[in-house]
Amino acid sequence: MGHFLDVAYRVLNSIRRPLSPEEITEIGLREGWLISKGKTPVESMRARLATDILSQRDNSFFMRSIAGRFGLREWQNSDKEYIAPRFKKSLMDEDIVVFSRKSLKKYVPKPGLKITPPDNRWDLIAELRPMRRSLAEKDFSVIQLVSAFIIRFGNKYLTYKRTKRLPESRLHGVYSIPFGGHLNERDILPMFDIFDPEVAFFVMKREFEEEIRLPNNKISDLSFKGLLYDDRREVSKQHLGVVYDVSLASDEYVVGERGFLMDSKFETLDEIENRRDEFENWSWMIIDFEKVRRGW
């Protein structure tokens, strides 16, 4: 696990109750278990625990029991896990991949859902470069590449509402069909073919599982659907979606972005169409495409 995490586990397993990073560090130093040459071992302990929980999630040995205190996940039957809020700053400070707006028409000649992978897809992949998200949101000379998964069970589509905790304020309070998010350099390089479904899901698995988890379910089919672009709204002008169809074997799922996504449910096209005005414009395009595909 690493020295700090090994010490944290040893301390918590010994004391058998949730402790703050200060308490864990103090006990570790006092018992001679923790060896640190740094000037701020408490902050190192706090950062190691927080990062492990964020990256490993349910596989982490640790959990937040209450704000500011950490316990062992094996205590979950007696101690409820505390979900720490994610801050807009951390999301806006990530490095995402972008490409020049001047190249957009090479890949999507006009707004809409382009249902075949571009012949020059390797040009697109080669053109991608990292950029701080907070800068990209203000820079209309670049296009941000995002994943967009359409999740279906039978003839129903999984929908959700975006809450005010998401950093993109222009989409607060609206419903969506596609799940996914910004791609970063580690998702794309080294030169993965993100238009090949098997490769793409492996590469984009992180984005998918941040929003939806399938603990007792399986993906029965995954296919590339198209490139999605729409210039009718400021927010969609800045993004190009790499869209995939995801068919599930059952309707079981768990929302991973707790507090970010709400009111999730499977709906038919009829049900979605009846409240079309509640959805953002990418979802409109997907609805219209699905209506044509199903012969409406």
VEXLUM-430540 format. One record per atom (N, C-alpha, C, O, CB): y, x, z; residue in one letter. Coordinates in steps of 0.05 Angstrom, whole numbers, plus 5000, padded with zeros to 4 digits. Last residue first. Glycine has a CB too. Layout:
BEGIN
YXZA ...
***
This chain:
BEGIN
511642034275W 513341814283W 515141724261W 516741544264W 515041894308W 507742434267G 507942224248G 509541984258G 509041754249G 505342134241G 507542884298R 505642664305R 506042414288R 504742214293R 506042594334R 511543184275R 508843284274R 506743064280R 504543074269R 508543514294R 515942874288V 515242904260V 512342994258V 510842894241V 517143114246V 515842934344K 515742664332K 514942684303K 513242514294K 518442524335K 516543484349E 513943364357E 513643084346E 511443004339E 513743354388E 521843544332F 519643674318F 517043544324F 515343504306F 519643974325F 524443234371D 524643154343D 522343284327D 521143154309D 527343224331D 523243554417I 522443274416I 522343184386I 520343064378I 524443094432I 525744034403I 522844024407I 521843744405I 519743694392I 522144154434I 531043864403M 529843974378M 526843974379M 525443924360M 530844264373M 531743714456W 532043514434W 530643614409W 529243454396W 535043464428W 531144204481S 529044004485S 529243784464S 527243684454S 529243884513S 535844444466W 533344564457W 531044354459W 529344344442W 532644814473W 539644114494N 539344094465N 536844234454N 535844144433N 541744204451N 537143784554E 538843974539E 538043984510E 535943874502E 538744254552E 536643084574F 535443344567F 537543514552F 539443414540F 533043304549F 538642584581E 538442754606E 537443034599E 537443204617E 536542614626E 538242324534D 540842424541D 540742594566D 542742744572D 542742194545D 532942124533R 533642354517R 536242484526R 536442724526R 533842274488R 529741744556R 531841864572R 532742124559R 533342324573R 530941904602R 526141594517N 527641384531N 529841484549N 531641344557N 525741214547N 523642074504E 525541954485E 527241744499E 529641724493E 524141834461E 520042114546I 522142314543I 524342194526I 526742224532I 521042574531I 516641684536E 518041694562E 520441894560E 522541844571E 516241784584E 514641824485D 516141564490D 517841584515D 520141504515D 514141334492D 511942294496L 514342304479L 516042044482L 518442064482L 513542344450L 510042284566T 509542244538T 512142274522T 514342274534T 508241964533T 510142794617E 511142554605E 510342534576E 509942734563E 514242544608E 508943084680F 507943054652F 508942784642F 508642584655F 504843074651F 514243384719K 512143174715K 511343184685K 512843274668K 513142894723K 518843594769S 517043664747S 514943444744S 513843344764S 515743944750S 523143604804D 522443354791D 520743414766D 521043294745D 524943204782D 525944274794M 525144044810M 524343804792M 524743814768M 527443954829M 526944964802L 526144744785L 525144514802L 523844554823L 523844844766L 528745244846F 530145284820F 529545054801F 531244964786F 529445554808F 525545124888G 528345114893G 530045144867G 532445084867G 529145324912G 520545544863R 521245344883R 524245354890R 525345574896R 519545384909R 517845714813E 520745754819E 521645534839E 523345374833E 522445744794E 512645514807G 513045774820G 515945814829G 516445944849G 512346004801G 509244924814V 511845044806V 512245304821V 512245304846V 514144844811V 502544874795V 504344914818V 506945034807V 506845234791V 503045104840V 497944394767Y 499744624765Y 501344644791Y 501444454807Y 501544604740Y 493443994730E 494044124755E 495844364750E 495444524732E 491444214770E 491443714688D 494243674694D 495043804720D 497143734732D 495043384694D 487244154648S 487643934666S 490643914672S 492244074663S 486043964692S 487644524608A 485144384611A 485244154630A 483643974629A 482944584620A 493644564568L 492144594593L 489644434593L 489444224580L 493944524617L 496744924518S 495244684524S 493544744549S 492144944550S 493444604500S 502845144497V 500745194517V 499344934524V 500544754535V 502045324543V 506345414444D 504945174454D 502845264474D 501245444468D 503745014430D 512245814446Y 509345794446Y 508445524456Y 509645404474Y 508046014463Y 517946134417V 516645884428V 513645894425V 512645964404V 517845634415V 523146494432V 520446544420V 518646334433V 517946354457V 519446844425V 529946334422G 527446284436G 524946354420G 524746274397G 527345994445G 535946644430L 533846594410L 531246564425L 530446744440L 533746814388L 542646504453H 539746554458H 538046484434H 538646304419H 538846394482H 547846354446Q 547346624455Q 544446694458Q 543746924465Q 548746664482Q 548045824434K 548946014414K 548146304420K 547946474403K 552045994411K 546745574481S 544545614462S 545445794439S 543645914426S 543645344450S 551845574506V 549545714518V 547345764498V 546145984498V 548545554542V 555045274471E 555745554477E 553245704487E 552745924479E 557945574497E 551544864424R 552744904450R 553145204455R 551745374443R 550844784472R 549744894372R 551444664379R 552644694407R 554644564412R 549844414378R 546245244349D 548945344353D 550845114362D 553345144360D 550045464328D 539645444363D 541545214359D 544345304366D 544745434387D 540644974377D 533045654350Y 535845714353Y 537545474347Y 536945314329Y 536645954333Y 526545894358L 528345664362L 531245764366L 531745934383L 527445504387L 520846044322L 523346154333L 525345924334L 525745784315L 524446394315L 514245784341G 516445844324G 518745984338G 518646044362G 517445604311G 509145774365K 510345524353K 512645584334K 512945454314K 511245344375K 503046074376F 505846124370F 506845874356F 505645784336F 506146384353F 498645794426S 499245864398S 502245904395S 503845784410S 498345634380S 493145704466L 495745824465L 496445894437L 494846044424L 496046064484L 488745284503D 489645384477D 492545484480D 494145374494D 489545164455D 487345214555S 485345164535S 486145264507S 484445314490S 484644864534S 488445524614I 489745474588I 487545444567I 485945634562I 491645704581I 486245194674K 485945394653K 487545314628K 487945084623K 482945434646K 486945144745N 487045044718N 486645274699N 486745504706N 489844904714N 488145264797N 485545154792N 485345034763N 483844854758N 484944934812N 493245524792P 491245634810P 488445524804P 486445674807P 491945574839P 497845664754L 495545494748L 493145574766L 491245694755L 494745494718L 504945634757R 502345764764R 500145564761R 500545324765R 502445884793R 511145734728I 508845564731I 506345724737I 505845934725I 508445404705I 515046144735E 515845864735E 513445674740E 513745474754E 517145794709E 512746624735E 514946594753E 515646294756E 516646204777E 517446744743E 508946594695E 508046554723E 510346534743E 509846444765E 506146764731E 512146714650F 510746464652F 510146404681F 510546174691F 508246464635F 513847244660E 515847024657E 514546754662E 515646584676E 517147034630E 508847504660R 510647514684R 512647284683R 513047154703R 512147784685R 506847434609K 505547304632K 507247294657K 507247104672K 502847444638K 508347684564M 510247504576M 509147354600M 510447174611M 511147304556M 503947994549V 506448124553V 508347944570V 509848044587V 507748194526V 499947604545F 499547824563F 502247954570F 502748024593F 497648034550F 502347284506F 501947174532F 501447394553F 502347374576F 499546974533F 502447644462A 504847534473A 504447434501A 506047484519A 505947314456A 497147734448V 498747954458V 501147844473V 501847944495V 499648134434V 495747214433E 494247354454E 495747584466E 495747624490E 491547454442E 499747074394P 499446924419P 497947084441P 498847084464P 498146674414P 504247484364D 501347454366D 500847324393D 501347444414D 499747724363D 509447594371F 508847354355F 505847304354F 504947104343F 510047374327F 510148074394I 510547844412I 510047584397I 510147364409I 513347844423I 506948624390D 507548414371D 507748154387D 505648024392D 505248394349D 510249154425F 508248954424F 508948744403F 511348684399F 507848814451F 513049674433M 512749544407M 510349344406M 508749354387M 512349744386M 511749824496P 512049954470P 511149774447P 508749744442P 510450204470P 516949324499L 516149594492L 513649664507L 513349574530L 518349794497L 517548804522I 517548854493I 516349124485I 514749134466I 520248824482I 517648804577D 516148594563D 515748664534D 513748574522D 517648334566D 521049214589R 518249264595R 516449044582R 514049084578R 517749274625R 526048994576E 524949204560E 521949254565E 520449324546E 526449464566E 525448274584N 526648534589N 525148744574N 523048694561N 526848594619N 527347604569L 525447824567L 526848084572L 529248124565L 524147834539L 528947024605H 529747264591H 527547474591H 526147514611H 532347374604H 523946484604G 526346624614G 526946874597G 525646924577G 525946704642G 520545864615G 520746144606G 523246274616G 524446174635G 520546164576G 519245214586F 519345394609F 519545684598F 518745734575F 516745354627F 522044654551P 521044934551P 521345074578P 523445064591P 522445094529P 524444164571I 521644184564I 520744474565I 518744534578I 521044054537I 529243954621S 528344134599S 525344094595S 523844014612S 528944424606S 535243634646Y 532343664643Y 531643834619Y 533143854601Y 530943384641Y 540743864686V 539543754662V 536543804661V 535543984674V 540943864636V 543044134729G 542743844731G 541543714706G 541343464705G 545243724736G 545944664694H 545344534720H 545144234717H 546744104703H 547644604740H 547344944650L 544944784648L 544144644674L 542044534677L 542644954638L 551645264661R 551945074639R 549544894636R 549644694621R 552445224613R 550045624699S 551445374709S 551645174687S 551844934692S 554145444720S 545046014708E 546345904685E 547545624691E 546145424689E 544345874661E 542446134757P 545046264751P 546446144727P 548946174725P 544546554746P 540045594798L 539745764775L 542445884767L 544445754771L 538445614751L 541545234836R 540945504845R 540445704822R 540445944826R 538545504864R 542044734817K 544444894818K 543945174828K 545845334829K 546444754836K 536144624775T 537844584799T 540244774798T 540444944780T 536244624824T 533344264721R 534444524730R 536444474753R 538144304751R 535944674707R 527343904719K 530243894722K 531244164733K 529944274751K 531143664740K 522043844670Y 523143914696Y 526143894696Y 527343884674Y 522144194705Y 515643684639T 518543694640T 519543764668T 517943734687T 519843424630T 510043744599L 511143804625L 514143834624L 515144004608L 509844054637L 507643224559Y 509143474560Y 510343504588Y 511343314600Y 511443474539Y 501642924534K 503942924553K 505043204555K 503643404552K 503042824581K 496842874508N 499242794493N 501742794511N 503742674503N 498842524480N 493843414541G 493443184523G 495943124507G 497043304494G 492642934540G 498843744568F 496143654575F 495643394560F 496943194565F 495843614607F 503144304553R 502144034547R 499343994560R 497844184564R 501843994517R 508944664552I 506444624566I 505544334563I 507044144570I 506744694596I 512045134516I 511844844517I 509044774528I 507044834516I 512244704489I 515845684534F 513245574533F 513345264536F 514445164554F 511545694556F 519746174511A 519845884515A 517045764512A 516045754489A 521945744495A 523446774524S 520846634519S 521246344525S 522946264542S 518646754537S 529247034491V 527946904514V 525246794505V 524846724482V 529746684525V 534347484475L 531647394468L 530247284493L 530147414514L 529947614455L 541147404459Q 539147464480Q 536447334472Q 536347104464Q 540147354508Q 545347704414I 543647484419I 541547564439I 540347774437I 542247384392I 552247934413V 549447974416V 547947714421V 549147514430V 548848174438V 557447784414S 556647944391S 553648004392S 552548124373S 558248204390S 558947534459F 557947364438F 557247524412F 556547404392F 559947154432F 558447694523D 558647834497D 557347674475D 554947664473D 557348124499D 557347484571K 560147484563K 560547594535K 562747594524K 561847634582K 551947564578E 552947294579E 555847264569E 556647054561E 552647184608E 551648124579A 550747984555A 551747694554A 552347584533A 547747984553A 553348244630L 554948324608L 554248164583L 556048084567L 554648624603L 549148034661S 551847944667S 553848024644S 555747874639S 552848064693S 544848334641R 545048044634R 547947944639R 548947794623R 543147884651R 545348954608R 545648804633R 546248514628R 548048454612R 547848934651R 540549074558M 543349034565M 543448884591M 541848704596M 544848884542M 536249424511P 536849304538P 539849284542P 541449444532P 535549484559P 534749184445R 535749394463R 536449264490R 537049034491R 538149544451R 531349074383L 531948994411L 532849234428L 531649454426L 529548854423L 529649264335E 532549244339E 533249174368E 535549204376E 533649024321E 524249224334A 525349494335A 528349484341A 529449684352A 524949634308A 523648674330I 522648814355I 523949094357I 524649174379I 519548844354I 525848594279L 527048474303L 526248624328L 527848684345L 526148174305L 522248884248D 525048964248D 526448854273D 528048984286D 526448864222D 517648604256W 517848874268W 520648974268W 521349144285W 515949064253W 518748134228R 518748124257R 518848404270R 520048434292R 516247984267R 519447994175N 520848234185N 520848244215N 522748344227N 523648254173N 517147514170D 515747744157D 516948004168D 515548214169D 516047734126D 517147124229P 518547254208P 517047484196P 515747644211P 521347344218P 512246614239P 513346864247P 514847004224P 513846994202P 511047054258P 514345934227T 512646164220T 513846424230T 516346454230T 512346174189T 518045544241I 515345524252I 513445754243I 511145754251I 514145264244I 524045504269K 522745644246K 519845684254K 519345844272K 524245914239K 527845004288L 525445124296L 524045244272L 522845094256L 523544924312L 535045124282G 532644954281G 530245114292G 530545324304G 532044864252G 540045404240P 539145294265P 536745124262P 536344994241P 541445134278P 537745884190K 539445664199K 538445564225K 536145614233K 539545444177K 534746354186P 536846314167P 538746084175P 541146094167P 535646244140P 532646784231V 532846484230V 535246414212V 537546424220V 533246364259V 532747314214Y 530447214227Y 530346904228Y 528246784227Y 530347324255Y 537547414189K 535147544178K 532647424189K 530547414175K 535247844184K 541247184220K 540347034196K 538047164182K 536647044166K 542646994177K 542247584260L 540847334266L 539747194242L 537447104243L 542847144280L 545048044255S 542348044244S 540947774246S 538747744236S 540648254258S 549747964282K 549948004253K 547147994240K 546947944216K 551248274247K 548347984335R 548647724323R 548747744292R 547947564278R 551247584333R 543548474354S 546148414343S 546248134330S 544348064315S 546948624322S 539648334413F 540048454387F 542648354375F 543848164386F 537648384368F 536948474479V 538748334461V 538548464433V 537448684430V 541648334472V 533548404541V 533648514514V 535348344496V 535248094497V 530748544502V 536348554607I 534948394588I 535048514560I 536448714556I 536048094588I 536648774672D 537048854644D 535248684626D 532748674631D 536349164641D 539848384724E 537448494711E 538148584682E 540048474670E 535148284710E 544048154749D 544148444747D 541648554734D 541448804731D 544448554775D 543047614753M 545047704733M 545148004730M 546248104710M 547747594740M 539447614795L 538547524769L 540547624747L 539647704726L 538347224768L 542547794837S 540247954830S 539247874802S 538348044787S 538047914850S 546547394839K 547347664833K 544847824824K 545047984804K 548547804858K 544146934856K 544946954828K 545547244821K 545047324798K 547446784824K 538447044899F 541347044894F 542047074865F 540647214850F 542747264910F 533546644927R 534246854908R 537146824901R 538146604899R 532446844882R 531846514995P 533246444971P 533746684953P 534246904963P 535946314977P 525146555020A 527846665020A 529246584994A 528046594973A 527846965023A 521046135050I 521746215023I 524646305023I 526446135026I 521245995003I 516446235101Y 519246185096Y 519946295068Y 519346535063Y 521146315117Y 510245945117E 511746145102E 514646055097E 515145825090E 510346205076E 508245775183K 509145685157K 510745905143K 512346045156K 510845435159K 502645975219D 505546025214D 506245945186D 504946025167D 506246325219D 497245825216S 498745765241S 501845805237S 503345665251S 497845945263S 495645965166N 494645715177N 496145635202N 496345395209N 491645735184N 497646465157Q 498946235144Q 497945965155Q 499445765153Q 498446245114Q 496146965172W 496946775194W 497846505183W 498746335198W 499146895211W 495547265128E 493047155140E 493646965163E 491946825173E 491247385150E 500447475119R 499747235104R 497147105115R 496746865112R 499347295075R 504147675176L 501947725158L 501047465144L 501047245157L 499547855173L 511447665176G 508747635189G 506647705168G 507247795146G 508347355200G 518247785189F 515947815172F 513447785189F 513247875211F 515948075157F 524847515191R 522447605205R 520047595186R 519847415169R 521947435230R 529147305164G 529547555177G 527147665191G 527247885203G 531747535197G 527146645172A 529146815160A 529447075177A 529947065201A 531946675158A 520046665185I 522646535188I 524746735176I 524046965171I 523346455217I 516146935156S 515446715174S 517846545179S 517746295178S 514246815200S 514647205095R 516847145113R 516046905130R 515446695119R 519547095098R 508647595091M 510247355084M 512547345103M 512547465125M 508547095086M 503748065065F 505947985082F 507147725073F 506847635050F 508048205083F 500148225028F 499148195055F 501148075074F 500547985096F 498248475066F 500647874966S 501848064986S 500448015013S 499747785020S 504848024988S 498947484934N 497147714937N 498147914957N 496748104965N 496647854911N 503047134927D 500747054945D 498747274950D 497147254968D 499346814933D 507247654910R 507147374917R 504747314935R 504547434957R 506947204891R 508448154891Q 505648084895Q 505147784901Q 502947684897Q 504448254917Q 514048164887S 512448254864S 509548154867S 508248094846S 512448554862S 515947954936L 517047854911L 515147924887L 514647754870L 519747974905L 513148254974I 512847964973I 513747854947I 512447674936I 514447834996I 515148774961D 512248714960D 511748414958D 510048324943D 510848834984D 520548714971T 519648774944T 516748714941T 515848604920T 520149064937T 520548635027A 521648435009A 520648464980A 519948274967A 524748445009A 518249115045L 517048865051L 517948645031L 516348495020L 517648775080L 521949505027R 519149515019R 517749245023R 516149165006R 517649735035R 526749335052A 526549335023A 523649335013A 522849194995A 528049575011A 525549415106R 526249145097R 525849125066R 524848925056R 529249085104R 524549975106M 522449785114M 523049505103M 521249375093M 522149775145M 529650155092S 527350215075S 525050025081S 523649935062S 526450515079S 532549975135E 533149865108E 530849925089E 530249755071E 535749975097E 530250305174V 530150005176V 530549875149V 529149695141V 532249905197V 531450825159P 528650735157P 528450435159P 526550315148P 526950865179P 536151155139T 536050865144T 533250755141T 532650605122T 537950715124T 535451685128K 537451605149K 537351315156K 538351235177K 540251685140K 528751945120G 531151805111G 532951735135G 532051725157G 530451565095G 524052125136K 526152325136K 528852195128K 530952325129K 525452555118K 519051835175S 521151795155S 523252005158S 524252045181S 522351505157S 513251575196I 514551835192I 516551805169I 515751745146I 512452055185I 510151165241L 512051175219L 513351445218L 514551535238L 514150955222L 507051235286W 505751155261W 507551185237W 506551245215W 504850855264W 509151325336G 508551565319G 507051495293G 506051675280G 506851755335G 510850915365E 507950975367E 507151215351E 504851305352E 506450735357E 516250915350R 515550975378R 512551055381R 511951225397R 516050725395R 516050775296L 517051035304L 516151115332L 515351335338L 520051045303L 513950255301G 512550455285G 513450735292G 511750915294G 513050405255G 517850005332I 515050035343I 513550255327I 512150415339I 513549765341I 522150025295E 522350145323E 519550195334E 519050405345E 523949955341E 520249745251T 520950025249T 520950165276T 519950385279T 523650065235T 519649235273I 517349365261I 517849665260I 516049835266I 516749255233I 524949125289E 522749145309E 520349285298E 519149455312E 521948855318E 527549125239E 528449305260E 526149345281E 525649565289E 530949195274E 524948715212P 524648995202P 525449195223P 524349415225P 526149035177P 522148275262S 524348355244S 523748635234S 522148775246S 527148335257S 515847945265L 517748135275L 519848185253L 519348145230L 516348395283L 510847465286P 512847555267P 514947735280P 515747695303P 514247315255P 505147745321R 507247545319R 509347645299R 509547895295R 508547485347R 501548175333R 500547895327R 502647685329R 502147455337R 498347835346R 501548715343I 503248545360I 502448245357I 502648095376I 506248575352I 497848925305S 497648995333S 499148795351S 498148715372S 498749275338S 499448735257N 496748675265N 496248735295N 494548615308N 494748835248N 504548955256L 504248665257L 501448585266L 501148405282L 504848535230L 503149515252V 504849405274V 504349105277V 503849015299V 507849465269V 500149535205R 498949625230R 500549515254R 499349425274R 498949935231R 503749355167Y 501249205172Y 500049285199Y 499149105214Y 499249255149Y 507649755171A 508349475177A 505849315183A 505849155201A 509849355153A 504650205154V 505650195181V 506349905189V 505749815211V 508150375185V 503850055100D 501550105118D 502350085147D 500949975164D 500350385112D 509150035083L 507549785084L 505049815102L 504349635116L 506749695056L 510550575087F 512050365102F 510450115105F 510449985126F 514750315089F 506550825052H 506850885080H 508250665096H 507250585117H 508451145083H 502450415011G 504750575015G 505350605044G 504650425060G 507250455000G 497650165000M 500050005000M 502550175000M 504650084990M 500049825024M 
***
